[in-house]
């Protein structure tokens, strides 16, 4: 049984740019996004399920700290009690402070490598960086160490 997950738009945009969006449904089910993430991403996919966070006050409060899509995604993850794919440093800090389990796009790629879905992590990370996705040297080194590359 696959783990349910909620994602922000950064992961979707990054994976789409490198042709690796199919990693998400290979690893997770269902994959939920809030309406603002749907607007930010702008691509309709059959496996993406749009879910509306019910706590509008929480969303409004979070919007004071992070962007609109991140606010909705954090609120939704908190309501559903599922892990959240989040890359922005400030948004990750907010989610952690709320006790929401998080993983980033690089973590998703490392998980895909460990699951045998991709054969090598290093070239995928390089391609992601070449398409404008920032990955710190420390994060890259740690991810490569974890997967044995």
C-alpha positions as CSV (number, residue, x, y, z in Angstrom):
1,X,0.0,0.0,0.0
2,X,1.3,3.4,-1.0
3,X,1.7,6.3,1.4
4,X,-0.7,9.3,0.8
5,X,1.0,12.6,0.4
6,X,0.3,16.3,-0.2
7,X,2.6,18.4,-2.4
8,X,3.4,22.0,-3.0
9,X,3.9,23.3,-6.5
10,X,7.7,23.5,-6.4
11,X,8.1,19.7,-6.5
12,X,5.5,19.3,-9.3
13,X,7.2,22.1,-11.4
14,X,10.7,20.7,-10.8
15,X,9.8,17.1,-11.7
16,X,7.8,18.3,-14.7
17,X,10.8,20.2,-16.1
18,X,12.9,17.1,-16.0
19,X,10.2,14.7,-17.2
20,X,10.0,12.8,-13.9
21,X,6.4,13.6,-12.8
22,X,5.6,9.9,-13.0
23,X,7.8,9.3,-9.9
24,X,5.1,10.7,-7.7
25,X,2.3,8.2,-8.5
26,X,4.9,5.4,-8.6
27,X,5.7,6.2,-4.9
28,X,2.5,7.7,-3.4
29,X,-1.3,7.4,-3.5
30,X,-3.3,9.5,-3.3
31,X,-1.4,12.6,-4.2
32,X,-3.3,15.6,-3.0
33,X,-2.9,19.3,-3.8
34,X,-4.9,22.3,-2.6
35,X,-6.5,24.7,-5.1
36,X,-3.8,27.3,-5.0
37,X,-1.1,24.7,-5.8
38,X,-3.3,23.5,-8.7
39,X,-3.4,27.1,-10.0
40,X,0.4,27.6,-9.5
41,X,1.2,24.3,-11.3
42,X,-1.4,24.8,-14.0
43,X,-1.3,21.2,-15.4
44,X,-4.2,18.8,-14.9
45,X,-3.2,15.2,-14.2
46,X,-5.6,12.4,-13.5
47,X,-3.6,11.2,-10.4
48,X,-3.6,14.7,-8.7
49,X,-6.5,15.1,-6.4
50,X,-7.5,18.6,-5.5
51,X,-8.5,18.9,-1.9
52,X,-9.6,22.1,-0.1
53,X,-8.3,22.8,3.4
54,X,-11.3,23.3,5.7
55,X,-9.6,25.6,8.3
56,X,-9.7,28.9,6.5
57,X,-8.4,30.8,9.6
58,X,-5.3,28.5,9.6
59,X,-4.8,29.2,5.9
60,X,-5.1,33.0,6.4
61,X,-2.6,32.9,9.3
62,X,-0.1,30.8,7.3
63,X,-0.4,33.2,4.4
64,X,1.3,35.8,6.7
65,X,4.3,33.5,6.8
66,X,4.5,31.7,3.5
67,X,3.1,32.0,0.0
68,X,-0.5,31.1,-0.7
69,X,0.1,27.6,-2.2
70,X,2.4,26.7,0.7
71,X,-0.1,28.0,3.2
72,X,-2.9,25.9,1.8
73,X,-0.6,22.8,1.5
74,X,0.6,23.1,5.1
75,X,-3.0,23.5,6.4
76,X,-4.2,20.6,4.3
77,X,-1.3,18.3,5.5
78,X,-2.1,19.3,9.1
79,X,-5.8,18.5,8.7
80,X,-5.2,15.2,6.9
81,X,-2.2,14.1,9.1
82,X,-0.1,13.2,6.0
83,X,3.4,14.0,4.9
84,X,4.0,17.1,2.9
85,X,6.4,17.6,0.0
86,X,7.9,21.0,0.6
87,X,11.1,22.7,-0.5
88,X,11.0,26.3,0.6
89,X,13.1,26.8,3.7
90,X,10.7,29.1,5.5
91,X,7.7,26.9,4.6
92,X,9.6,23.8,5.9
93,X,10.3,25.6,9.2
94,X,6.6,26.6,9.6
95,X,5.5,23.0,8.8
96,X,8.0,21.5,11.2
97,X,6.9,23.9,14.0
98,X,3.3,22.6,13.4
99,X,4.5,19.0,13.7
100,X,3.8,18.2,10.0
101,X,6.2,15.5,8.6
102,X,7.9,16.8,5.5
103,X,10.1,15.6,2.6
104,X,11.6,17.6,-0.2
105,X,12.0,17.0,-3.9
106,X,15.5,15.7,-3.4
107,X,14.2,13.3,-0.8
108,X,11.6,12.1,-3.3
109,X,14.3,11.5,-5.8
110,X,16.4,9.6,-3.3
111,X,13.3,7.5,-2.4
112,X,12.8,6.7,-6.1
113,X,16.4,5.6,-6.4
114,X,16.1,3.3,-3.3
115,X,12.9,1.9,-4.8
116,X,14.7,1.1,-8.1
117,X,12.4,3.5,-10.0
118,X,15.4,5.5,-11.2
119,X,18.8,3.9,-11.7
120,X,21.1,6.8,-10.7
121,X,20.4,9.9,-8.6
122,X,23.4,12.1,-9.5
123,X,22.4,12.8,-13.2
124,X,18.8,13.5,-12.1
125,X,19.9,16.1,-9.5
126,X,22.2,17.6,-12.2
127,X,19.4,17.9,-14.6
128,X,17.1,19.4,-11.9
129,X,19.7,22.0,-11.2
130,X,20.2,22.8,-14.9
131,X,16.5,23.5,-15.1
132,X,16.8,26.2,-12.3
133,X,16.0,24.1,-9.2
134,X,18.4,25.2,-6.4
135,X,20.0,22.3,-4.5
136,X,22.6,23.2,-1.9
137,X,25.9,21.3,-2.1
138,X,25.4,19.9,1.4
139,X,21.9,18.5,0.5
140,X,23.2,17.0,-2.8
141,X,26.1,15.4,-1.0
142,X,23.9,14.0,1.8
143,X,21.3,12.6,-0.8
144,X,24.1,10.9,-2.8
145,X,25.6,9.5,0.4
146,X,22.2,8.0,1.5
147,X,21.7,6.2,-1.8
148,X,25.3,5.1,-2.1
149,X,26.4,7.2,-5.0
